[in-house]
Amino acid sequence: MVAQLQIYVPPHPLLRHWLAIARAQDTPPVLFRTALGELGRWLTYEAVREWLPELETTVETPLASTPAHLVDPAAPLAVVPVLRAGLPLLEGAQALIPLAPVYHLGLVRDETTLQPRLYLNHLPERLRGRVLVFEPMVATGGTALAVMEQLVARGVDPAMVRFISVVCAHPGLQRLNVAYPGLTIFAATIDPEVNGSGFIVPGLGDAGDRAFDTGPPGLDGKIGGAWGQG
């Protein structure tokens, strides 16, 4: 069987609720950050539900012994938020995976070439096990491809990587499928297109600027710089 990128859009009413709030252009930054946090929480729950290895054990209740399952602490799980827009997603997810180490990657997109530039890299020389990447937007796919290049260079198997995204667009998904067909993405929605500036339509604008209140909305739906589109 030929490997193919897998993308899951969980049919959960809370995901649809917080996605609507994140999309609305009149949502204030503090509520937008809350929306991203809630989306990060629920998407991470779905992403790890059948993915984390478990240990079978026995625990003592106040009345008797009973079989039990625990998440295996020996199975490594790393978390990689893509700065800066990935931070609110991570904030919502950390209560679910509090022991996972966090390695930051900073990428900014050139608005002329639409190519990402790496400005911060806190990844270790080698990584093993499972990796969760928090990247709110997969538009052209450039940022996601740059993240994967860094992970694969450190020994990560693409099949062990899961992206947590809010909105994905067909062009970016197609590029990722060609380059890394074993990849898995959990997203709140898939939009059909990317405009000439590399922004997802209808999308939600620039996730970074909206989350951190660093730029007024433009008439084309573009908000400040390209720190929140991938």
GUSEFI-877252 format. One line per 2 residues: number of its first residue (from 1); for each residue x, y, z of N, C-alpha, C. Coordinates in nm, 4 decimals, padded with zeros to 6 digits. Each point is the difference from the previous one (the first is absolute). Layout:
N
NUM	X/Y/Z/X/Y/Z/X/Y/Z  ...
! end
This chain:
230
1	00.0840/-00.1189/00.0000/-00.0840/00.1189/00.0000/00.0882/00.1248/00.0000  -00.0305/00.0962/-00.0863/00.0778/00.1225/-00.0088/-00.0369/00.0919/00.1162
3	00.1013/00.0521/00.0675/-00.0243/00.0902/00.1118/-00.0617/00.1300/-00.0503  -00.0884/00.0562/00.0797/-00.0660/00.1249/-00.0359/-00.0218/00.0818/00.1248
5	00.0184/00.1317/-00.0127/-00.0230/00.0885/00.1129/-00.1412/-00.0199/00.0544  -00.0100/-00.0039/00.1333/-00.1294/-00.0160/00.0658/-00.0363/00.1312/00.0693
7	-00.1206/00.0500/-00.0278/-00.0473/00.1188/00.0710/-00.1361/-00.0291/00.0598  -00.0126/00.0286/00.1290/-00.1234/-00.0257/00.0726/-00.0621/00.1327/00.0437
9	-00.1282/00.0153/-00.0262/-00.0777/00.1147/00.0460/-00.1072/-00.0559/00.0937  00.0259/-00.0040/00.1298/-00.0949/-00.0623/00.0928/-00.1352/00.0712/-00.0018
11	-00.1095/-00.0757/-00.0059/-00.1342/00.0600/-00.0057/-00.0522/00.0338/00.1389  00.0672/00.0920/00.0667/-00.0355/00.0323/00.1385/-00.0632/00.1391/00.0056
13	-00.1137/00.0151/00.0666/-00.0654/00.1322/00.0040/00.0845/00.1077/00.0667  00.0821/-00.0355/00.0985/00.0853/00.1008/00.0634/00.1080/00.0490/-00.0956
15	00.0527/-00.0884/-00.0830/00.0968/00.0434/-00.1009/-00.0655/00.0966/-00.0979  -00.1202/-00.0314/-00.0451/-00.0683/00.0884/-00.0936/-00.0322/00.1346/00.0656
17	-00.0369/-00.0028/00.1279/-00.0311/00.1223/00.0740/00.1214/00.0931/00.0069  00.1147/-00.0553/00.0449/00.1182/00.0842/00.0163/00.0607/00.0398/-00.1339
19	-00.0181/-00.0823/-00.1021/00.0441/00.0390/-00.1335/-00.0781/00.1214/-00.0488  -00.1310/00.0013/00.0220/-00.0813/00.1143/-00.0416/00.0449/00.1276/00.0696
21	00.0319/-00.0099/00.1286/00.0468/00.1175/00.0740/00.1353/00.0461/-00.0542  00.0887/-00.0931/-00.0303/00.1313/00.0364/-00.0532/-00.0115/00.0624/-00.1393
23	-00.0926/-00.0455/-00.0806/-00.0152/00.0546/-00.1350/-00.0548/00.1427/-00.0004  -00.0899/00.0321/00.0923/-00.0700/00.1285/-00.0027/00.0977/00.1161/00.0132
25	-00.0069/00.0946/-00.0927/00.0976/00.1089/-00.0007/-00.0172/00.0963/00.1169  -00.1179/00.0029/00.0641/-00.0211/00.0898/00.1124/00.0309/-00.0645/00.1351
27	00.0537/-00.1224/00.0003/00.0411/-00.0636/00.1251/00.1220/00.0726/00.0564  -00.0048/00.0502/00.1232/00.1151/00.0718/00.0566/00.1166/-00.0953/00.0276
29	00.1232/00.0537/00.0064/00.1177/-00.0859/00.0167/-00.0075/-00.0940/00.1194  -00.0489/00.0472/00.1141/-00.0027/-00.0871/00.1181/-00.0921/-00.1197/-00.0229
31	-00.1132/00.0218/-00.0671/-00.0901/-00.1109/-00.0290/00.0542/-00.0862/-00.1130  00.0724/00.0610/-00.0936/00.0627/-00.0775/-00.1074/00.1032/-00.0966/00.0583
33	00.0806/00.0475/00.0953/00.0970/-00.0886/00.0653/-00.0703/-00.1128/00.0736  -00.1102/00.0311/00.0655/-00.0778/-00.1038/00.0675/-00.0496/-00.1037/-00.0996
35	-00.0480/00.0475/-00.1151/-00.0487/-00.0918/-00.1032/00.1111/-00.0919/-00.0480  00.1185/00.0549/-00.0255/00.1117/-00.0842/-00.0426/00.0378/-00.0993/00.1087
37	-00.0032/00.0450/00.1249/00.0324/-00.0913/00.1095/-00.0979/-00.1157/00.0083  -00.1281/00.0290/-00.0142/-00.1003/-00.1061/00.0047/00.0138/-00.0932/-00.1207
39	00.0268/00.0554/-00.1165/00.0225/-00.0834/-00.1182/00.1226/-00.0889/00.0197  00.1050/00.0569/00.0584/00.1186/-00.0801/00.0277/-00.0281/-00.1130/00.0970
41	-00.0826/00.0283/00.1001/-00.0341/-00.1022/00.1000/-00.0766/-00.1166/-00.0634  -00.1061/00.0314/-00.0736/-00.0850/-00.1061/-00.0531/00.0648/-00.0745/-00.1146
43	00.0769/00.0701/-00.0825/00.0693/-00.0689/-00.1090/00.1108/-00.0906/00.0537  00.0685/00.0445/00.1055/00.1031/-00.0847/00.0608/-00.0630/-00.1230/00.0641
45	-00.1125/00.0175/00.0653/-00.0710/-00.1147/00.0567/-00.0278/-00.1045/-00.1076  -00.0494/00.0453/-00.1154/-00.0289/-00.0923/-00.1089/00.1280/-00.0624/-00.0544
47	00.1066/00.0798/-00.0101/00.1244/-00.0477/-00.0613/00.0678/-00.1085/00.0822  -00.0099/00.0087/00.1337/00.0725/-00.0955/00.0847/-00.0887/-00.1132/00.0504
49	-00.1285/00.0041/-00.0336/-00.0954/-00.0934/00.0603/00.0391/-00.1459/-00.0203  00.0427/-00.0369/-00.1185/00.0401/-00.1383/-00.0281/00.1455/-00.0067/-00.0439
51	00.0786/00.0974/00.0413/00.1384/00.0134/-00.0477/00.1026/-00.0220/00.1093  -00.0348/00.0333/00.1230/00.0962/-00.0116/00.1092/00.0053/-00.1440/00.0509
53	00.1201/-00.0584/00.0137/00.0128/-00.1365/00.0526/-00.0425/-00.0062/00.1471  -00.0559/-00.1130/00.0378/-00.0469/-00.0173/00.1371/00.0693/-00.1177/00.0674
55	00.0004/00.0048/00.1327/00.0486/-00.1105/00.0819/-00.1184/-00.0622/00.0732  -00.0051/-00.1313/-00.0001/-00.1013/-00.0689/00.0804/00.0569/-00.0212/00.1402
57	-00.0795/00.0340/00.0983/00.0467/-00.0124/00.1372/-00.1188/-00.0322/00.0904  00.0232/00.0043/00.1286/-00.1048/-00.0205/00.1001/00.0090/00.1116/00.1035
59	-00.1141/00.0529/00.0381/-00.0012/00.1008/00.1060/-00.0935/-00.0453/00.1102  00.0245/00.0567/00.1180/-00.0837/-00.0303/00.1165/-00.1006/00.1128/00.0194
61	-00.1276/-00.0309/-00.0132/-00.1027/00.0971/00.0364/-00.0213/-00.0098/00.1513  -00.0800/00.0851/00.0584/-00.0281/-00.0152/00.1443/-00.0666/-00.1316/00.0362
63	-00.0485/-00.0745/-00.1024/-00.0734/-00.1230/00.0291/00.0663/-00.1268/-00.0516  00.0764/00.0104/-00.1090/00.0556/-00.1227/-00.0577/00.1037/00.0342/-00.1063
65	00.0691/-00.1043/-00.0477/00.0918/00.0150/-00.1130/-00.0798/-00.0025/-00.1299  00.0500/00.0752/-00.1010/-00.0678/00.0007/-00.1290/00.1011/00.0230/-00.1123
67	-00.0223/-00.0629/-00.1161/00.0880/00.0279/-00.1138/-00.0098/00.1474/-00.0401  00.1112/00.0534/-00.0491/00.0035/00.1416/-00.0383/00.0986/00.0196/-00.1150
69	-00.0118/00.1136/-00.0652/00.0910/00.0361/-00.1085/00.0577/00.1386/00.0279  00.1296/00.0141/-00.0261/00.0684/00.1276/00.0131/00.0723/00.0308/-00.1303
71	00.0102/00.1286/-00.0317/00.0823/00.0392/-00.1146/00.1445/-00.0363/00.0305  00.0649/-00.0641/-00.0941/00.1367/-00.0474/00.0200/00.0962/00.1182/00.0081
73	00.0600/00.0257/00.1170/00.0911/00.1142/00.0128/00.1328/-00.0204/-00.0734  00.0270/-00.1251/-00.0391/00.1258/-00.0276/-00.0701/-00.0115/00.0251/-00.1502
75	-00.1204/00.0243/-00.0515/-00.0188/00.0264/-00.1429/00.0116/00.1497/-00.0231  00.1058/00.0461/-00.0678/00.0225/00.1442/-00.0122/-00.1044/00.0688/-00.0870
77	-00.0423/00.1167/00.0453/-00.0893/00.0874/-00.0746/00.0550/00.1418/00.0106  00.0303/00.0611/-00.1131/00.0494/00.1375/-00.0032/-00.1052/00.0904/-00.0613
79	00.0019/00.1262/00.0412/-00.0957/00.0990/-00.0488/00.0775/00.1134/-00.0658  -00.0431/00.0384/-00.1208/00.0688/00.1062/-00.0749/-00.1023/00.1051/-00.0426
81	-00.0109/00.1118/00.0749/-00.0845/00.1092/-00.0468/00.0768/00.0862/-00.1002  -00.0660/00.0365/-00.1082/00.0615/00.0878/-00.0998/-00.0331/00.1442/00.0392
83	00.1053/00.0770/00.0316/-00.0210/00.1383/00.0439/-00.0413/00.0869/-00.1179  -00.0869/00.0912/00.0329/-00.0492/00.0220/00.1356/-00.1415/-00.0509/00.0184
85	-00.0691/-00.0214/-00.1114/-00.1430/-00.0302/00.0060/-00.0293/-00.1367/00.0607  00.1007/-00.0875/00.0083/-00.0222/-00.1307/00.0599/-00.0096/00.0030/00.1511
87	00.0411/00.1113/00.0626/00.0009/00.0058/00.1460/-00.1390/-00.0102/00.0622  -00.1018/00.0725/-00.0488/-00.1328/-00.0170/00.0609/-00.0556/-00.1411/-00.0146
89	00.0290/-00.0659/-00.1121/-00.0422/-00.1391/-00.0146/00.0638/-00.0867/00.1075  00.1291/00.0207/00.0219/00.0726/-00.0778/00.1000/-00.0556/00.0235/00.1396
91	-00.0345/00.1255/00.0319/-00.0516/00.0312/00.1330/-00.1240/-00.0829/00.0313  -00.0843/-00.0195/-00.0992/-00.1194/-00.0790/00.0234/00.0278/-00.1481/00.0148
93	00.1111/-00.0465/-00.0585/00.0292/-00.1435/-00.0026/00.0854/-00.0469/00.1171  00.0719/00.0907/00.0634/00.1000/-00.0441/00.0980/-00.0598/-00.0701/00.1205
95	-00.1240/00.0312/00.0353/-00.0616/-00.0711/00.1122/-00.0187/-00.1479/-00.0315  -00.0094/-00.0342/-00.1275/-00.0170/-00.1399/-00.0399/00.1324/-00.0750/-00.0048
97	00.1074/00.0708/-00.0311/00.1318/-00.0634/-00.0142/00.1038/00.0814/00.0779  -00.0176/00.0124/00.1313/00.0837/00.0918/00.0782/00.1460/-00.0407/00.0095
99	00.0323/-00.1267/-00.0223/00.1385/-00.0458/00.0166/00.0800/00.0037/-00.1295  -00.0632/00.0333/-00.1110/00.0700/-00.0005/-00.1283/00.0946/00.1197/-00.0099
101	00.1262/-00.0226/-00.0375/00.0912/00.1135/-00.0197/-00.0438/00.0841/-00.1190  00.0254/00.1311/00.0091/-00.0417/00.0953/-00.1030/00.1237/00.0572/-00.0688
103	00.0059/-00.0146/-00.1314/00.1104/00.0520/-00.0804/-00.0563/00.1010/-00.0995  00.0435/00.1258/00.0096/-00.0571/00.1061/-00.0824/00.0714/00.0125/-00.1343
105	-00.0801/00.0237/-00.1037/00.0513/00.0359/-00.1321/-00.0637/00.1324/-00.0409  00.0828/00.0949/-00.0428/-00.0517/00.1280/-00.0464/00.0184/00.0143/-00.1497
107	-00.1097/00.0231/-00.0700/00.0048/00.0167/-00.1451/-00.0833/00.1214/-00.0386  00.0515/00.0794/-00.0930/-00.0740/00.1127/-00.0534/00.0013/-00.0106/-00.1514
109	-00.1114/00.0345/-00.0634/-00.0112/-00.0144/-00.1440/00.0289/00.1318/-00.0704  00.0837/-00.0056/-00.1022/00.0261/00.1154/-00.0845/-00.1265/00.0285/-00.0818
111	-00.0524/00.1219/00.0104/-00.1271/00.0306/-00.0646/00.0114/00.0134/-00.1514  00.1223/00.0095/-00.0509/00.0187/00.0088/-00.1447/00.0147/-00.1389/-00.0621
113	00.0891/-00.0807/00.0587/00.0251/-00.1335/-00.0556/-00.0900/-00.1064/00.0609  -00.0642/00.0321/00.1135/-00.0833/-00.0943/00.0762/00.0808/-00.1167/00.0549
115	00.1325/00.0145/00.0076/00.0856/-00.1049/00.0538/00.0279/00.0249/00.1478  00.0018/-00.1054/00.0816/00.0261/00.0178/00.1428/00.1486/00.0191/00.0285
117	00.0281/00.0796/00.1034/00.1370/00.0195/00.0465/00.0064/-00.0405/00.1465  00.0949/-00.0864/00.0317/00.0174/-00.0477/00.1370/00.0811/00.1023/00.0791
119	-00.0566/00.0517/00.1090/00.0718/00.0972/00.0818/00.0266/-00.0498/00.1416  -00.0603/-00.1125/00.0388/00.0243/-00.0564/00.1326/-00.0140/-00.1507/-00.0078
121	00.0982/-00.0711/00.0561/-00.0026/-00.1455/-00.0038/00.0512/-00.0538/00.1323  -00.0925/-00.0523/00.0814/00.0368/-00.0577/00.1299/-00.0141/-00.1517/00.0005
123	-00.0003/-00.0612/-00.1180/-00.0060/-00.1454/-00.0058/00.1337/-00.0593/00.0451  -00.0026/-00.1145/00.0683/00.1257/-00.0682/00.0338/00.0629/-00.0618/-00.1251
125	00.1221/-00.0451/00.0129/00.0688/-00.0590/-00.1150/-00.0691/-00.1265/-00.0485  -00.0567/-00.0771/00.0932/-00.0712/-00.1221/-00.0378/-00.1340/-00.0035/00.0730
127	-00.1022/-00.0488/-00.0705/-00.1320/-00.0184/00.0586/-00.0459/-00.1422/-00.0291  -00.0724/-00.0581/00.0929/-00.0544/-00.1332/-00.0235/-00.1429/-00.0052/00.0518
129	-00.0727/-00.0955/-00.0505/-00.1366/-00.0189/00.0460/-00.0998/00.0890/-00.0714  -00.1090/00.0273/00.0673/-00.1105/00.0749/-00.0577/00.0208/00.1507/00.0134
131	-00.0491/00.0747/-00.0998/00.0132/00.1456/00.0008/-00.1337/00.0621/-00.0373  -00.0466/00.0935/00.0822/-00.1180/00.0802/-00.0301/00.0457/00.1392/-00.0415
133	-00.0423/00.0446/-00.1176/00.0351/00.1327/-00.0503/-00.1241/00.0876/00.0043  00.0122/00.1171/00.0618/-00.1109/00.0939/00.0084/00.0217/00.1126/-00.1002
135	-00.0726/-00.0051/-00.1105/00.0083/00.0968/-00.1082/-00.1427/00.0336/-00.0429  -00.0530/00.1190/00.0361/-00.1429/00.0268/-00.0210/-00.0457/-00.0052/-00.1451
137	00.0863/00.0418/-00.0944/-00.0440/00.0112/-00.1383/00.0925/-00.0792/-00.0923  -00.0587/-00.0844/-00.0830/00.0754/-00.0642/-00.1085/-00.0590/00.0545/-00.1294
139	00.0652/00.1031/-00.0533/-00.0511/00.0702/-00.1179/00.0689/-00.0515/-00.1263  00.1173/00.0557/-00.0284/00.0787/-00.0507/-00.1134/00.0798/-00.1235/00.0387
141	00.0137/-00.0242/00.1300/00.0754/-00.1154/00.0481/00.1473/00.0273/00.0227  00.0459/00.1221/-00.0312/00.1420/00.0301/00.0125/00.0533/-00.0137/00.1410
143	-00.0734/00.0523/00.0975/00.0455/-00.0087/00.1383/00.0017/-00.1441/00.0479  -00.1049/-00.0742/-00.0291/-00.0053/-00.1399/00.0418/00.1132/-00.0808/-00.0617
145	00.0317/00.0269/-00.1258/00.1115/-00.0696/-00.0646/00.1327/00.0350/00.0669  00.0165/00.1273/00.0379/00.1232/00.0413/00.0677/00.0118/-00.0665/00.1364
147	-00.1114/-00.0136/00.0711/00.0004/-00.0689/00.1295/00.0389/-00.1457/-00.0189  -00.0603/-00.0653/-00.0970/00.0297/-00.1404/-00.0232/00.1466/-00.0203/-00.0390
149	00.0544/00.0912/-00.0779/00.1418/-00.0109/-00.0372/00.0883/00.0000/00.1238  -00.0316/00.0871/00.0968/00.0782/00.0058/00.1230/-00.0171/-00.1271/00.0833
151	-00.1216/-00.0521/00.0066/-00.0253/-00.1200/00.0794/00.0669/-00.1228/-00.0612  -00.0154/-00.0171/-00.1308/00.0587/-00.1165/-00.0667/00.1527/00.0031/00.0111
153	00.0584/00.1189/-00.0061/00.1456/00.0124/00.0140/00.0481/-00.0457/00.1371  -00.0902/-00.0059/00.0972/00.0349/-00.0423/00.1354/-00.0458/-00.1418/00.0296
155	-00.0357/-00.0723/-00.1049/-00.0301/-00.1417/00.0146/-00.1447/-00.0341/00.0247  -00.0906/00.0964/-00.0144/-00.1423/-00.0261/00.0259/-00.0620/-00.0696/-00.1213
157	-00.0760/-00.1052/00.0261/-00.0758/-00.0684/-00.1039/-00.1266/00.0810/-00.0287  -00.0239/00.0435/-00.1256/-00.1220/00.0782/-00.0288/-00.1282/-00.0686/00.0441
159	-00.0021/-00.1324/00.0019/-00.1193/-00.0716/00.0431/-00.0269/00.0169/00.1493  00.1002/00.0513/00.0743/-00.0149/00.0220/00.1433/-00.0283/00.1462/00.0328
161	-00.0335/00.0786/-00.1029/-00.0283/00.1424/00.0182/-00.1483/00.0255/-00.0226  -00.0598/00.0797/00.0878/-00.1382/00.0434/-00.0188/-00.0057/00.1523/00.0140
163	-00.0624/00.0644/-00.0972/-00.0191/00.1446/00.0030/-00.1353/00.0322/00.0629  -00.0011/00.1025/00.0842/-00.1228/00.0565/00.0530/-00.0181/00.1356/-00.0678
165	-00.1017/00.0110/-00.0847/-00.0249/00.1229/-00.0763/-00.1458/00.0400/00.0148  -00.0264/00.1286/-00.0204/-00.1376/00.0480/00.0026/-00.0609/-00.0090/-00.1388
167	00.0664/00.0621/-00.0972/-00.0510/00.0025/-00.1366/00.1088/-00.0485/-00.0958  -00.0362/-00.0930/-00.0878/00.0899/-00.0457/-00.1061/-00.0640/00.0309/-00.1347
169	00.0835/00.0194/-00.1005/-00.0494/00.0250/-00.1353/00.0544/-00.1076/-00.0934  -00.0733/-00.0254/-00.1066/00.0361/-00.1071/-00.0924/00.1418/00.0138/-00.0572
171	00.0456/00.1207/-00.0401/00.1361/00.0078/-00.0568/00.1082/-00.0493/00.0948  -00.0075/00.0400/00.1270/00.0996/-00.0440/00.0964/-00.0072/-00.1484/00.0278
173	-00.1209/-00.0526/00.0086/-00.0156/-00.1431/00.0247/00.0556/-00.0823/-00.1157  -00.0189/00.0475/-00.1212/00.0521/-00.0718/-00.1163/00.1522/-00.0038/00.0010
175	00.0636/00.1121/00.0360/00.1467/00.0029/00.0064/00.0518/-00.0935/00.1088  -00.0653/-00.0002/00.1148/00.0428/-00.0878/00.1083/-00.0190/-00.1459/-00.0367
177	-00.1059/-00.0313/-00.0704/-00.0251/-00.1382/-00.0388/00.1085/-00.0522/-00.0927  00.0504/00.0857/-00.0872/00.1070/-00.0405/-00.0914/00.1303/-00.0221/00.0762
179	00.0310/00.0922/00.0920/00.1289/-00.0052/00.0691/00.0013/-00.0985/00.1163  -00.1097/-00.0069/00.0758/-00.0051/-00.0831/00.1206/-00.1341/-00.0725/00.0069
181	-00.0191/-00.1018/-00.0816/-00.1295/-00.0681/-00.0053/-00.0371/-00.0742/00.1284  00.0952/-00.0223/00.0895/-00.0315/-00.0687/00.1247/-00.0485/00.0922/00.1103
183	-00.0098/00.1295/-00.0297/-00.0349/00.0997/00.1009/-00.1489/-00.0065/00.0354  -00.0326/00.0427/00.1231/-00.1390/00.0064/00.0460/-00.0281/00.1400/00.0540
185	-00.1159/00.0550/-00.0359/-00.0395/00.1336/00.0431/-00.1383/-00.0073/00.0636  -00.0156/00.0694/00.1121/-00.1315/00.0194/00.0612/-00.0331/00.1482/-00.0109
187	-00.1145/00.0306/-00.0609/-00.0370/00.1386/-00.0259/-00.1473/00.0218/00.0301  -00.0358/00.1269/00.0203/-00.1398/00.0337/00.0242/-00.0783/00.0106/-00.1303
189	00.0697/00.0329/-00.1105/-00.0680/00.0098/-00.1286/00.1016/00.0002/-00.1134  -00.0486/-00.0251/-00.1211/00.0809/00.0088/-00.1218/-00.0675/00.1007/-00.0918
191	00.0741/00.1031/-00.0393/-00.0509/00.1007/-00.0919/00.0514/-00.0275/-00.1408  -00.0707/00.0488/-00.1018/00.0327/-00.0415/-00.1368/00.1190/00.0670/-00.0628
193	00.0331/00.1255/00.0372/00.0977/00.0708/-00.0815/00.0875/00.0940/00.0815  00.1054/00.0461/-00.0688/00.0931/00.0989/00.0530/00.0033/00.1153/-00.0990
195	-00.0038/00.1255/00.0490/00.0010/00.1131/-00.0924/00.1416/00.0335/-00.0470  00.0122/00.1048/-00.0813/00.1292/00.0346/-00.0574/00.1042/00.0414/00.1017
197	-00.0439/00.0386/00.1196/00.0929/00.0360/00.1075/00.0334/-00.1182/00.0894  -00.0516/-00.1173/-00.0353/00.0306/-00.1188/00.0782/-00.0863/-00.0175/00.1228
199	-00.1162/00.0693/00.0058/-00.0887/-00.0121/00.1145/-00.1177/-00.0907/-00.0336  -00.0371/-00.0826/00.0974/-00.1108/-00.0922/-00.0188/-00.1310/00.0774/-00.0117
201	-00.0843/-00.0424/-00.0933/-00.1313/00.0591/-00.0191/-00.1067/-00.1092/00.0163  -00.0997/00.0189/00.0894/-00.0255/00.1183/00.0828/00.0949/00.0155/00.1188
203	00.0579/-00.1075/00.0504/00.1025/00.0088/00.1033/-00.0441/00.0726/00.1249  00.0992/00.0653/00.0648/-00.0303/00.0815/00.1176/00.0969/00.1162/00.0141
205	00.0685/00.0348/-00.1100/00.0974/00.1083/00.0072/00.1332/-00.0492/00.0536  00.0787/00.0925/00.0537/00.1310/-00.0329/00.0558/-00.0163/-00.0398/00.1457
207	00.0190/-00.1276/00.0291/-00.0254/-00.0511/00.1358/00.0917/00.0643/00.1029  00.1252/00.0252/-00.0356/00.0930/00.0596/00.0953/-00.0378/00.1415/00.0372
209	-00.0271/00.0837/-00.0995/-00.0367/00.1382/00.0289/-00.1336/00.0102/00.0722  -00.0936/-00.0880/-00.0352/-00.1288/00.0050/00.0674/00.0116/-00.0460/00.1458
211	00.0844/-00.0996/00.0248/00.0151/-00.0512/00.1366/00.0705/00.0995/00.0901  00.0985/00.0730/-00.0566/00.0824/00.0879/00.0832/-00.0260/00.1475/-00.0247
213	-00.1044/00.0308/-00.0783/-00.0470/00.1368/-00.0192/00.1114/00.0913/-00.0522  00.0654/-00.0437/-00.1077/00.1142/00.0754/-00.0520/-00.0222/00.0561/-00.1403
215	-00.1244/00.0046/-00.0464/-00.0232/00.0593/-00.1309/-00.1476/00.0107/-00.0287  -00.0444/00.1129/-00.0587/-00.1423/00.0150/-00.0331/-00.0368/-00.0805/-00.1222
217	-00.1247/-00.0472/-00.0088/-00.0424/-00.0749/-00.1175/00.0080/00.0844/-00.1259  00.0432/-00.0620/-00.1101/00.0007/00.0670/-00.1292/-00.1249/-00.0363/-00.0775
219	-00.0238/00.0717/-00.1075/-00.1201/-00.0236/-00.0786/00.0015/-00.1355/-00.0680  00.1212/-00.0560/-00.0196/00.0090/-00.1288/-00.0689/-00.0009/-00.1159/00.0979
221	-00.0292/00.0286/00.1259/-00.0004/-00.1060/00.1013/00.1379/-00.0295/00.0536  00.0989/00.0767/-00.0411/00.1376/-00.0204/00.0421/00.0260/00.0879/00.1210
223	00.0591/-00.0546/00.1017/00.0174/00.0742/00.1246/00.1484/00.0082/00.0316  00.0580/00.1178/-00.0143/00.1403/00.0183/00.0334/00.0915/-00.0835/-00.0877
225	00.1085/-00.0501/00.0618/00.0970/-00.0805/-00.0734/-00.0419/-00.1444/-00.0119  00.0815/-00.0778/-00.0704/-00.0366/-00.1394/-00.0272/00.0644/-00.0933/00.1028
227	-00.0352/00.0207/00.1273/00.0537/-00.0834/00.1078/-00.0966/-00.1110/00.0372  -00.1177/-00.0039/-00.0597/-00.0977/-00.0977/00.0419/-00.0552/-00.0822/-00.1150
229	00.0658/00.0042/-00.1143/-00.0431/-00.0795/-00.1150/00.1126/-00.0913/-00.0405  -00.0330/-00.1249/-00.0395/00.1052/-00.0944/-00.0347/-00.0106/-00.0512/-00.1404
! end
